[in-house]
Amino acid sequence: MNGMIPSNDKALMSVTMNLTSTTFAQDHFNDSVEERSDEEVGDTTDQDEAYFEEGLKAWAIDHNETGASINQLLTLLRTHKCFKYLPRDNRTLLQSPQNVNITSMGSDGEFWYNGLGINLKRQFIHMKEDTQISLKIHVDGVQIYRSSKIDFWPILYMVEENPEFPPEVVDIYCGDKKPENSSQFLKQFIDELRDLMENGLIVNGFTLSIKVKCVICDSPARAFIKVIPPPKRRSPIIAAPPGSKTKADLIVMSIQWKDYHEI
């Protein structure tokens, strides 16, 4: 089923909205960036402001603050000249998506693709020189409700060089069981990752060069994405071999898929 998420799809909508609070709705984000660019306050740097705003957002999410309480805090903070750059509304701070586009996957699953580049652009919005980063990618399945067999399979990443950045969501699969086809589950991510690794990402006129440091997953998740029986030896990390090239780097170096055996 393609299109907008139905109002009664509570499970996927609620978790997706929570996870995507660390992503952004483009229109609200652009508004907040414009406002900050017009305000030059004291000796603080753009990076200082970005870190504080990320910390404030993480606090609001971790403590499950209501929109009203966040708005009240933002109003109070903005009375001081040091915090004039902060947005006025919680939806801008949390970068809540206005719509969530869900597509069908397999016989009974649903899939939401947020994207890798869109998150990286937000994280490095203040980049002022060519930069190279290494990504730690995490793939795993989790049952979010004890009383339900619904499985969530997110792909997350962190930037090795910027541990203060929170984990970001690339995509999420939701279904009564794990995705039926690992190639279908990974395809959009692999395609985007391939493009970013080969061509880089342009941010503020500078190039963000991207490589994969490792992929972190437990034994069942590793077996799923490699399309092999679960190995006897358990190790949560698949590291990129030194000097590995683009094809070998693409999502997990030693991983092979039925439909991606050429990678």
C-alpha positions in Angstrom: 0.0 0.0 0.0 1.6 3.2 -1.2 0.6 6.7 0.1 0.0 8.4 3.3 -0.3 6.5 6.5 -3.9 5.7 7.6 -5.0 7.2 10.8 -5.6 3.8 12.4 -2.1 2.5 11.9 -1.1 3.4 15.5 1.9 1.3 16.0 4.0 2.4 13.0 2.9 6.0 13.3 3.7 6.4 17.0 7.2 4.8 16.8 8.0 6.5 13.5 7.1 9.9 14.9 9.2 9.4 18.0 12.2 8.2 16.0 11.9 10.9 13.4 11.9 13.7 16.0 15.7 13.6 15.4 15.1 14.2 11.7 13.5 17.3 10.2 10.6 18.7 8.3 12.3 20.9 5.7 10.1 23.9 5.9 10.4 24.3 9.7 14.1 23.7 9.5 14.7 26.3 6.9 12.7 28.8 8.9 14.8 28.2 12.0 18.1 28.5 10.0 17.0 31.8 8.5 16.2 33.2 11.9 19.6 32.1 13.3 21.5 33.6 10.4 20.0 37.0 11.2 21.0 36.9 14.8 24.7 37.2 15.8 24.9 36.9 19.6 28.0 37.5 21.7 31.0 35.3 21.1 29.1 32.1 20.6 29.8 30.1 17.4 27.4 28.4 15.1 28.7 25.1 16.3 28.0 26.1 20.0 24.5 27.0 19.0 24.0 23.7 17.1 25.3 21.6 20.0 23.0 23.4 22.5 20.0 23.0 20.3 20.7 19.3 19.8 21.1 18.9 23.5 17.8 20.7 24.2 16.1 18.5 21.7 17.6 15.3 23.2 16.4 16.5 26.7 12.9 17.0 25.4 12.8 13.6 23.8 14.4 11.7 26.7 12.0 13.2 29.2 9.0 12.9 27.0 8.2 16.6 27.4 4.8 17.8 26.1 4.7 20.4 23.3 3.2 22.9 25.7 6.1 22.6 28.2 8.7 22.8 25.4 7.1 25.9 24.0 7.1 27.5 27.5 10.8 26.8 27.9 11.6 28.1 24.5 9.7 31.3 25.2 11.6 31.7 28.5 15.0 31.0 26.9 14.4 33.4 24.0 13.9 36.3 26.5 17.7 36.2 26.9 19.8 37.6 24.0 22.0 34.5 24.0 19.1 32.3 23.0 17.4 34.4 20.4 18.5 31.9 17.7 16.3 29.2 19.2 13.0 28.4 17.4 9.7 29.6 18.9 7.9 26.3 18.5 8.5 22.7 19.7 7.8 21.3 16.2 10.7 23.3 14.8 13.0 22.2 17.6 12.1 18.6 17.4 11.9 18.8 13.6 8.7 16.7 13.6 7.6 15.4 10.2 4.4 16.8 8.9 3.6 13.6 6.9 5.0 10.1 7.1 5.1 8.2 3.7 4.6 4.5 4.3 5.0 1.8 1.5 4.1 -1.8 1.6 6.9 -4.4 1.8 6.3 -8.2 1.5 3.0 -9.8 2.3 2.2 -8.0 5.5 5.0 -5.4 6.2 5.2 -1.7 5.9 8.4 0.4 5.2 9.4 4.0 5.8 12.5 5.4 4.3 13.8 8.6 5.9 17.2 8.8 4.2 20.9 9.2 5.0 21.8 12.4 3.1 18.9 14.4 4.6 20.1 13.6 8.1 23.8 14.3 7.3 22.9 17.7 5.8 21.2 18.7 9.0 24.0 17.5 11.2 26.7 19.3 9.2 24.6 22.4 8.3 27.5 24.6 9.7 30.3 22.8 7.9 32.9 25.3 6.6 35.5 23.1 5.0 35.7 19.8 3.2 35.2 17.0 5.8 35.6 13.2 5.9 33.5 11.1 8.2 33.1 7.4 9.1 29.7 5.9 9.8 28.8 3.2 12.3 25.7 1.5 11.0 23.4 -0.5 13.2 20.9 -3.0 11.9 18.6 -5.0 14.3 15.1 -6.2 14.9 13.1 -5.5 18.0 9.7 -6.3 19.4 8.3 -3.1 20.8 5.3 -4.5 22.6 5.3 -7.5 25.0 1.7 -8.4 24.0 2.3 -8.2 20.3 4.5 -10.0 17.7 5.0 -6.8 15.7 8.7 -6.5 14.7 10.5 -3.2 14.0 13.7 -3.4 12.0 15.4 0.0 11.9 18.7 1.0 10.2 20.5 3.6 12.3 23.8 5.3 12.1 26.2 7.4 14.1 29.1 9.5 13.0 32.4 8.2 14.4 34.1 11.6 14.5 31.2 13.3 16.2 30.1 11.1 19.1 28.0 14.0 20.5 25.6 13.6 17.6 22.7 11.3 18.5 21.9 8.2 16.5 19.9 8.9 13.4 17.2 6.8 11.7 17.7 5.9 8.1 14.6 3.6 7.7 12.2 1.4 9.5 10.4 -1.8 8.6 7.3 -2.9 10.6 5.6 -6.3 10.3 4.5 -9.4 12.0 7.9 -10.9 11.3 11.2 -9.8 9.9 11.4 -8.6 6.3 10.9 -11.4 3.9 13.6 -10.2 1.5 16.8 -8.6 2.9 17.7 -7.1 -0.6 14.4 -5.3 -0.7 14.8 -4.1 2.9 18.4 -2.8 2.2 18.0 -1.6 -1.4 17.2 2.1 -0.9 19.9 2.5 1.8 22.5 0.7 -0.3 21.7 2.8 -3.4 22.0 6.0 -1.4 25.1 4.9 0.5 26.8 3.9 -2.8 26.1 7.4 -4.3 27.3 9.2 -1.2 30.5 7.2 -0.9 31.3 7.6 -4.6 30.3 11.3 -5.0 30.2 12.8 -1.5 27.6 15.1 -0.2 27.7 18.9 -0.9 26.9 21.0 2.2 27.3 24.8 2.1 29.5 24.4 -1.0 31.9 22.0 0.7 32.2 18.2 0.2 31.3 15.8 2.9 33.2 12.5 2.1 31.7 9.4 3.6 33.0 5.9 4.4 31.7 3.1 6.5 33.7 2.2 9.6 31.6 -0.8 10.7 28.2 -2.3 10.8 26.9 -3.4 14.2 24.3 -6.2 14.5 23.6 -9.3 16.6 23.9 -12.8 15.2 20.4 -13.1 13.8 20.5 -9.7 12.2 23.9 -10.5 10.6 22.6 -13.8 9.3 19.5 -12.0 7.8 21.4 -9.4 5.9 24.1 -11.8 4.7 21.4 -14.4 3.8 23.2 -17.2 5.6 22.4 -19.5 8.6 23.2 -17.9 11.9 27.0 -18.4 12.7 28.1 -20.3 15.7 30.5 -17.6 16.8 28.9 -14.4 17.9 30.5 -11.0 17.3 28.4 -7.9 17.0 30.6 -5.9 14.7 31.6 -6.3 11.1 34.6 -4.1 10.5 35.7 -2.7 7.2 39.0 -4.2 6.1 41.9 -1.6 5.8 42.0 0.0 2.4 38.7 -1.5 1.3 37.2 0.1 -1.8 33.7 1.4 -2.5 32.1 -2.0 -3.5 33.7 -3.7 -0.5 32.7 -0.9 1.8 29.1 -0.9 0.8 27.2 -1.9 3.8 29.2 -4.3 5.5 32.2 -5.2 3.6 31.9 -9.0 3.8 28.1 -9.0 3.5 26.6 -10.5 0.4 22.9 -10.5 -0.6 21.1 -12.8 -3.0 20.3 -9.9 -5.3 23.5 -8.0 -4.5 26.2 -10.6 -4.9 28.1 -8.4 -7.2 28.7 -5.8 -4.5 
